[in-house]
């Protein structure tokens, strides 16, 4: 019954937003904690938060945990969108954040919101392999996300590597928290950022979507072997609504394979957010795991 209600609400919300945004996709003010940010009325963030109160809040708790060890923490946010992730983080800690966004539309909102959030540096570009042309990035209307459509050629965009961007923002070269949310390109970005990951060894928070990764030409499960080679040992799984699932050692291939299969079967309807820890931060992993278990025990009453 609840699922039917959610689907019906989703349908009505989508129809209303579609009608309004076709006329004019005007900006609205939306409050995230103690900050009010601007976003287009077609953006579904308010809807997601209304249905799923834990949506993306885990990122703020992760950032707070990382800062408990790295007091001068700097953060890199790839796929910053309108700055909603930065706003969530800013409600927990006051660290500097490098926000990277390639969409001209969303970057205009991000730039506006950065003035409210403070201590935000900006880079307007898509991340991928250096100077490699991709297809056309088009908006999934109302989701706040972009998807890749078509082949290389007219309308295609050039991407920059994370290393190239950091060359322009050297103060972030040792950032200890890297957040990525790029609708299936997360693994491609991570694999093209090996030199940064091997030197900085940041905590990595990224979207794990076997379905979207396959569209981008990546096999999601292969990323765990890549992380192991870089010295990463622990991972925390959340679902795409921000709810804690489990914490596990990367060497436990059976659990990782089973989870990959679970999310693969649900295509774009269900995916995970992963938080990875280098072996040097094993105690930080345990700290986050314990605090998350306590957090959800309190929620359950």
Order of alpha helices (4+ residues) and beta strands (2+ residues): alpha-beta-beta-alpha-alpha-beta-alpha-beta-alpha-beta-beta-beta-alpha-beta-alpha-alpha-beta-alpha-alpha-beta-beta-alpha-beta-alpha
